[in-house]
Amino acid sequence: MPSFSHSPVEEVKSRLDIAEVIGEYIPLKPSGPERLRARCPFHNEKTPSFMVSRDRQIFHCFGCGEGGDVISFVQKMEGLEFPDALRLLAKKANIELPSFDPKLNSERAAVLEALKLAASFYHEVLLRATTAEQARRYVSKARRLNENTVEQFQLGFAPDAWDSLTVALKKRGVTEAHLVSAGLAVRREKGEGVYDRFRNRLMFPIRDAHGSVVGFGGRAMDEKEPAKYINTPQTLVYNKSTILFGLDTAKHEIRKQKVAVIVEGYMDCISSHQAGVTNVVASSGTALTDGQVLLLKRYAPTVALAFDMDPAGETAAKRGIAVAWKEGLDVKVISLPFGKDPDECIKQDPEGWFNAIGKAQPILDFYFSRTLDSRDRTNVQHKKEAAKILLPILATVADAIEQTHYVQKLARWLNVDEHILHQKLQPPKRKAGAEEKPVPVVDRKERLSQRLIGVLQLEPSAIPQAQQLLPPEALNGQWQDLYKFVLLQYSSDHTPQAADWPQAIAQRDPSLADALAIASLAVSDLTDATPVERHREAHTVAQELARLWLGQQLRQLTVALTQAELSKDAAMVKELSNRFTTLTEQLRQL
């Protein structure tokens, strides 16, 4: 067991760079020394307000208020509890966490361990068991997979028995409850005990983007079996709509190529990797979901679909296209030169698969040629059919310029005014009473408070200027405490060194040190500004905060005056009126 110079949590955080971890999820751009900026992954925004500080190892969104360290970011992105996020990051940092730590025990960890053991069991059976001879022949002869590919994807075989896996994993300490929770076993309807879910099937371990086995797909070896494929049901760790088969292996090449090739089946994906095209993932036979698209968006701006173009495949493709467009991804379609799917194409001629990917068409060009080339533009019925097919697709295009381009193209083919088509694209009005989900926002006073403290860190000589305009009581909570601290640092014969502030404030209150770090992120745009520009910004922000505070005071006084007048308290009316006049004059002078 490794020893730690400090806590496992701090050890993990010290080994990882928050910018590198976050950069695996969203694209980051430099925004000053040791700072990076991005559009927030936790709410929709057009202007980037999500900031990452390398020197302080924190992130903060000035749009929705989300913030924290590398562990809290992964918790939020992956939907994990703290122990599971820590385990994931420890794996990334090559740190072995102490198993005796009770805080790290969780149902999720136990389920993942059961799935890991199951993958090893199935794999060993495929490689060595006499009962797996048929499966081995199927893999090597029918599917033409070599030993390296079988090892890379850890293919396995579930024996044709009711309890082979159950017995093996129980010996390794896995409970029946966890076998069921992992989707590996099913409880008997009558009596006690469980039995194996997968029997006499070639097993495909399904991993998440981090390489942890979260489920399985099982292909029947008996061709008479009514269910050719069965998959792990929804579990604590497996949600089909947020998993892409092969992503753990493909993600680095996807990022390098800037395009993710999406196929339908496990074998399509595996055959492509064996053939040397490794930026390929499988949707496991479903239309692309929001969760899968958001996953891919972390790695590439473009997706290329190689779905079967039978009615079911085309429907799945159209749904996937709408989801991908909604998230701003560029979508292309791969047309196979032969074969019913990529696996068959690769077996006949791998070069044909390489060429098909290279010739992938923008999806709208594909649908336009597919729809219009087979129809007569002089036939009214054909025109109506074309419009009926293409307009619903165009309605899902989020980019106005792209949509207009193709509307004009369709209008020319139909020989109609494009405005007629635009009218048909108008979305239906929202039903009365329907509400959109509100986007969390940080109020203006909070933003200004962050910015003021940040400016004063950059330019402490502006403190007297801010103090003249803004009393501490104008701020709230931690910002008032920080502002008081900042004011105390300055004297007529001493301009403080802001570099000393984090250590000084941390000794008083660690939470204030975090707020100070957030404030520094709020002014990344002023890093290269001149002292004159920073003084001007300090004056503007302090002035605006003062206006907000005085306005609030005046509104409260108005209510108090009304109550005093109703109660006929002449002395109180006079006092409140004098205060109202004073504050009004102060506001006028700002």
Stockholm file with secondary structure:
# STOCKHOLM 1.0

chainA/1-590         MPSFSHSPVEEVKSRLDIAEVIGEYIPLKPSGPERLRARCPFHNEKTPSFMVSRDRQIFHCFGCGEGGDVISFVQKMEGLEFPDALRLLAKKANIELPSFDPKLNSERAAVLEALKLAASFYHEVLLRATTAEQARRYVSKARRLNENTVEQFQLGFAPDAWDSLTVALKKRGVTEAHLVSAGLAVRREKGEGVYDRFRNRLMFPIRDAHGSVVGFGGRAMDEKEPAKYINTPQTLVYNKSTILFGLDTAKHEIRKQKVAVIVEGYMDCISSHQAGVTNVVASSGTALTDGQVLLLKRYAPTVALAFDMDPAGETAAKRGIAVAWKEGLDVKVISLPFGKDPDECIKQDPEGWFNAIGKAQPILDFYFSRTLDSRDRTNVQHKKEAAKILLPILATVADAIEQTHYVQKLARWLNVDEHILHQKLQPPKRKAGAEEKPVPVVDRKERLSQRLIGVLQLEPSAIPQAQQLLPPEALNGQWQDLYKFVLLQYSSDHTPQAADWPQAIAQRDPSLADALAIASLAVSDLTDATPVERHREAHTVAQELARLWLGQQLRQLTVALTQAELSKDAAMVKELSNRFTTLTEQLRQL
#=GR chainA/1-590 SS CCCCSSCHHHHHHHHSCHHHHHHTTSCCEECSTTEEEECCSSSCCSSCCEEEETTTTEEEETTTCCEECHHHHHHHHHTCCHHHHHHHHHHHTTCCCCTTCGGGCCHHHHHHHHHHHHHHHHHHHHHHCGGGHHHHHIIIIISCCCHHHHHHTTCEEECSSSSHHHHHHHHTTCCHHHHHHTTSEEECSSSSCEEESCCSEEEEEEECTTSCEEEEEEEESSTTCSCSEEECCSCSSCCGGGCCBTHHHHHHHHHHHTEEEEESSHHHHHHHHHHTCCSEEECTTSCCCHHHHHHHHTTCSEEEECCCCSHHHHHHHHHHHHHHHHTTCEEEECCCSSSSSHHHHHHHCHHHHHHHHHTCEEHHHHHHHHHHTTSCTTCHHHHHHHHHHHHHHHTTCCCHHHHHHHHHHHHHHHTSCHHHHHHHHSCCCCCTTCCCCCCCCCCHHHHHHHHHHHHHHHCGGGHHHHHHHCCGGGSCHHHHHHHHHHHHHCBTTBCCCGGGHHHHHHHHCHHHHHHHHHHHHTTGGGTTCCHHHHHHHHHHHHHHHHHHHHHHHHHHHHHHHHHHHHTTCHHHHHHHHHHHHHHHHHHHHC
#=GC SS_cons         CCCCSSCHHHHHHHHSCHHHHHHTTSCCEECSTTEEEECCSSSCCSSCCEEEETTTTEEEETTTCCEECHHHHHHHHHTCCHHHHHHHHHHHTTCCCCTTCGGGCCHHHHHHHHHHHHHHHHHHHHHHCGGGHHHHHIIIIISCCCHHHHHHTTCEEECSSSSHHHHHHHHTTCCHHHHHHTTSEEECSSSSCEEESCCSEEEEEEECTTSCEEEEEEEESSTTCSCSEEECCSCSSCCGGGCCBTHHHHHHHHHHHTEEEEESSHHHHHHHHHHTCCSEEECTTSCCCHHHHHHHHTTCSEEEECCCCSHHHHHHHHHHHHHHHHTTCEEEECCCSSSSSHHHHHHHCHHHHHHHHHTCEEHHHHHHHHHHTTSCTTCHHHHHHHHHHHHHHHTTCCCHHHHHHHHHHHHHHHTSCHHHHHHHHSCCCCCTTCCCCCCCCCCHHHHHHHHHHHHHHHCGGGHHHHHHHCCGGGSCHHHHHHHHHHHHHCBTTBCCCGGGHHHHHHHHCHHHHHHHHHHHHTTGGGTTCCHHHHHHHHHHHHHHHHHHHHHHHHHHHHHHHHHHHHTTCHHHHHHHHHHHHHHHHHHHHC
//
